Amino acid sequence: MLIKFLGGVREVGRSAIYLGGREKRLLLDAGVMLSGRHVKYPMHIPPREVDGIIVTHAHLDHVGAAPIFFISGGRESFLTSLTAPLAKLILLDFIRVSKETVPFEVLEVDRFVSNSRKLGYQEEYSRDGFKLVFLPAGHTPGGGQALLELDEKKILYTGDINTIETTLLKGAYTNYPQIDIAIVESTYANKNHPLREEVEEEFVEKLKETVERAGIALVPAFGLGRSQEVITILAKHDFPYNVYYDGMARTVTEILFNFPEWLSDPDLLEKAAGQVTWINTQRQREEALKRPGVIVTPAGMLQGGPVNFYLKEVGKSGRNLIAFVSYQVEGTPGRILLEKKTVTVNGKLVKVKAEIKHFELSSHSGKNQLEELVGKINAEKTFIVHGDSDNCEKLAEYARNSLGLDATAPKLGESYTI
């Protein structure tokens, strides 16, 4: 079996891993990297050399390049039944808001989703010596770890994983069978997250403080997963002030109502959705900026979406707060704002006066959890991916030195024959 790493190694973004078996040639994820003003794609592989694409979840860094492989026919995709509608929503939005020409159109997105095998968690797909099961990953709604059997080898690809339960999702499934080859993420291999309950309380108190000083708290949050978690946290803590809910987050929430069994507390999401003010028009956006309150809106890294409209006004006053609740990739507007307190408005660099804070509401496992996870998997061969170079190396080194595993942090373009 040939394994080739086409993206998402020693970096966060554009995940894509090729598995060339005797009878089946598969791609594990096909994502893009939104870095600065440009979109980066995985290394090229001719679509004719790929029989199927397994997509772990609907974030763009794992699914954004998948439709390229459906410009012509002859292949299929594998997703969970919840990832399918979410991926279609995310990809159509990517086409709509991208500042660059996207190398596929709506037709390819439709082919990618319509040609998919839609599986529930623990539901086995088996054909021609190839087996696939999705296990809960705890990272984002519908997200799954891919457990495969190919060429008599058991392969586990964690995708993005979180073993801790949140207000939105249960933690990842980790009762694994014997694994031959593991491919494990390492986004936070260098740090442990603070206790989630403490972060939630700090987050809610900061939002209260902002509103009580007559300010607006702007919460840039991914439309898929993080926005829903934010409003469930506020509902859980009985947040007493106005909360406005904008952008793709509204549509995602409506989709999630059709999949209550995939959530940790569907009643809490229903309560939260009933308490927020849903923003549907530009006039409503303008009204939301006229009074103190909380605005939850995409995009999580300030790359397009309604957040940029709000940012122009919220950034003008020190009474206001910009509260980041997710990882900010290097080179993105969100990362630049965090580090330099500047943002580009109408082509000009502007200093932001609003208070800026980052809250560790991560949907990725932290250092100790990742080390425990690698030990639980205990694979004969382990590849560490999806983290900056130091984090990939650190987790691979831990697996070798502390667990005695054959572990590697591959580089972009490297191939391995197993």
ABEGO torsion letter per residue (X at the ends): XBBBBAEGBGBBEGBBBBBBBAABBBBBEBBBBBBEABBBBBBBBBAAABABBBBABABAAAAAAAAAAAABBGBBBBBBAAAAAAAAAAAAAAAAABABBBABBAAAAAAAAAABBBBBBGBBBBBGGBBBBBBBAGABBGBBBBBBBBGGBBBBBAEBBBABBBAABBBBBABBBBBABBBBBAAAAABBBBBAAAAAAAAAAAAAAAAAAGBBBBBBBBABGAAAAAAAAAAAAGBABBBBBBEAAAAAAAAAAABAAABABAAAAAAAAAABBBBABAAAAAAAAABBEBBBBOBAAGBEEAAAAAAAAAAABAABBBBBABBBBBGBAAAAAAAAGBBBBGGBBBBBABBBBBBBBBABBBAAAAAAAAAAAGBABBBBBGBBAAAAAAAAAAAAAAAGBBBBBBBBGBBBBX
